[in-house]
Amino acid sequence: MNDTGAETFWRQRAKAVVLRNNAGWWLASFLPALVLVSVIFACALLIFRQIEMVPAGFWPGFAAGVILAAVFAWARAKNQFFTLRDGFTRLDISLGLHNRLTAAAAGIGEFPEKREGGDGLSWRCTRAILPIAGCVALITAAAWIPVSERTVSAAPTAMPAAWAQTEEWLETLEESALADPETVEELREKLEALTEQPAESWYSHSSLEAGDNLRDQTEAGIEAMQRNLETISTALEAMQQIGEGATPGDLEVMQAALDRGIEGLESGALGADRDLLANLKGIDPSTMRSLTPGQLRAMRERMEQGMQTLSEGPDLAGTDASPEGESSGSSGGQVDRGPGTSPLTLSASETDLNSETTEAVRSNSLDRALPGEVVGTVQSDHDVDSVEFNPGLSGGSAQAAGTGGDTVWRNDFTPEEQGILKRFFK
Amino acid sequence: MIDHATETDVADASVKLNKLRTTLNTVLFGQETLIDQVIIGLLARGHLLLEGLPGLGKTELVKGLARALHLESKRVQFTPDLLPGDITGNPMLQEIEGRRQFVFQPGPLFANLVLADEINRASPKTQSALLEAMQERRVTVMGEAHPLPDPFFVLATQNPIELEGTYPLPEAQLDRFLFKLSVRRNDVAVLEKIVMNREIGVEPVVNPVLDREEFLAIASLTLRIFLPGVVANYIARLVDGTHPGASAAAGGIKFGASPRAALGMAAAARARALLDGRLNASFEDVQAIAVPVLQHRIVLDYTARIDGRSAEDVVRAILAEVPAQDRPIPPTLQAAKA
C-alpha cells in the first residue's frame, strides 16, 4: 500500500457516504413517526386551547414525544444502515471504479488516485424536508391560530321552579325562627349541592327528580308545622278564654291538645326551635293561673305570627311556577321533561338546544313512509322446492355432450392472458 | 487461501490478450464485442454456442482463433445421420503382431478447438454424446475412458432459421455452454471493409500470438482474479432473479437459471476483468456477460413468447430491476441528476 493518502481520502469519503445513507434511513423511519406525534400533539393543543387549559408540561411532553420517535426510528432503521464496505461499494458504482475501492479495502491492489465526485445521490426534498416543514407548520398553526372558547350558548339562566320554591321556603323558615336551624341548614346544603352543578345539568332528569323530592320534603314539613302551630294556638286561645274557670276536664283536654301540638312540632320533618319548644313545654294548663294574661297573649300571638309567616311566605299552591317553559311542554311533567320543546320561531340562526345526542325521527304515518322503513310484516310458510337438486355433473365429466357444430369446450383466460392475446392480435 | 493475481501478472496477460484481440479483429471485421466475448469464454474454460445466419464469419472466427492460439482445431458438420461414434471415435479391429484386437480411433472431438457446425441438425443421440465430452472433458468408448486434450473447447453454431428437420438442443445440454452468442450482421461500413480486404475462398493469414502453454497459464491466472463479495452477491441475486416470482421481470419465465449459471457468470466476470487488465471482477463485468450467460439457460413460458419477448429482453429487464448493491438506497435519497 504505497499511497496512504489515497487510502485515507477514500476511507473518509466512504464514511461520509455511510453517514449520509444512515441519516437517510433514519429519516425515512423518523418522519412518519414525527408526523404522527405532531398530529396528535397539534390536536391536543387545539383542544387544550379551546378549554383554556394548556398544561404546563405540554411542550416538554411534545419534546419527549419527538425524542421517543427518534429513538424508535433509529431502532427500526438500524438493520438498513450502511457499513464501510457498503460505502466503498456505493462510491465504486457512482464513480465507475470497477469495484477497485472494494478490492483495495479487502487488500487486493491499491486505492485509486484521489478523485472528486459524490456518491451519486442527493436528498429528496419531497421526502426529507417537506414532512419536517409540515410538522412545524402544523404545530405552529395549532399554537397560533385563533380558537374561540367553547361557549355554552343555551345554558339555562333560571334554576328549576322546585329549587327556587325550596329556596324561598328555606329563607322563610330561617326568618320565622320556628324550625330547627340544623334541619334547615341540612336542607340548604342539599339545595346548594344541586345548584352548584353546571348549569347545563340543572334540567337533567336526575337533578329535577332530586329537586322535586327536596321540595316535597320541605313542603310536607311546612304543612305539618302549620298544623301543629294551629293546634297549639287553638289550645292557647282556649286557655285564655276559659281562664281560671277551667274544670279539670277542660284542663285535661287542653293539656292533650297542647301536648299533641308540641309533639308534632318536635317530631316534624323540620323540627322546631329549641327555645320555642322549651317555652311550650313549660306551659302547664293546671298551673296556668301562674301565667299572666299578658304572657298567654304574647305566646299565642307568636304562634299566630308563625302561622301567618308560614302561610304568607311559602306559596304552597304555587309550585307550578315554570321558568323557561318548564312543565308547560308536551312532556307534561313526565320523566323526560325539561325546558320543553324548542320554540318554533323563524330565525336566521338555528336553535341550539345544547344537545349532543342524535335522535331518530320516526314517522307514524305509513302513507309517508320512507324507503327502508318497515311498513308491515307478514307471516307465511317458506316456499321450498321439494324436488331434489341434481346437477348431473361429477368431477372430470363433460359439462355438455354437444352435437355437431356446438362449442362444447371453452377456455377461460385470466385477465393477464387476455391482455397478451389482445396485444398479439392487435 | 487463494493466491490472488499480482498487478505484474495481470499486466503481462493483458498485453498478450490484447494482441490476440487485435489479431482476431483482423480476421473478423466489425465484431469487436463478439471477439471479446469469445476470448472471455475461452479464458473461463467454457464452451460457446454461436447463433447467427450463414456467412457471418462464425467458422472463420474459430479457424482464426485456432491459428492465433496455435491450437489444433477440427470441424464437424452435424447432420441428422451423424452417429455418436462419428464424433467420439470408434474402435477398429486391427491385426497387431498376429493378433486381432480393437484399437480406438479418436474422432474429431480429440482436438483443442472443435467447431460443431449446425449442432441442432444432429439427432439427440449424437447431441448427447457431446454431453460427457463437454462436461467431463473425456469420452468413453467400450467402457474405456479417453481424456480429451487440454485445452478443450466446443464452439457450436446453430442457424436460427430453417428449423424444419432440426432437433433443438435440450436444456441440459444448453446448460453446458457457458455463452450463447448472437452473431449480428454487419453495417455498410464494415461490409465495405470486408469487400475491400477479402477475396472469396481465400482465408486471411493469421500468425500465432500465443502458444498452448501461454494460453493455459493465462487461463489459470483467471482463477486468481479477485471476486469481491459484493460482486458474488450480485451474481447470486441476478441468478435468483431469473426464477418465477423472484422478480417482476421474471414474470414470463417458466424455469430459471441453474447454479452452474452462477458459476459461469463468476468465471466469465473474472475473465473479463483479466482481459481488461484489472485485479478484480466488478459489477460492470457481471452486467456485460449476463446476457450471453443467462439467455439460453432460462425457459420462457408461452405468455412471453406470444408477447414477443425474447430471452435476451427478459435478462436485460432483470438486469434493470436487480440493483448492483444489495443494500437499498433510503427513500429520502435519490440518484443525483447528472
Interface residues (C-beta under 8 A of the other chain):
Chain A: R20 N21 G24 W25 L27 A28 L31 Q80 F82 R85 D86 T89 R90 D92 I93 G96 H98 N99 R100 T102 A103 A106 I108 G109 G118 G120 L121 S122 W123 R124 R127 A128 E416 E417 I420 L421 R423 F424
Chain B: H4 E7 F226 P228 G229 V230 V231 A273 D276 R278 L279 N280 A281 S282 F283 E284 D285 T303 I306 D307 G308 A324 Q325 R327 P328 I329 P330 P331 T332 L333 Q334 A335 A336 K337
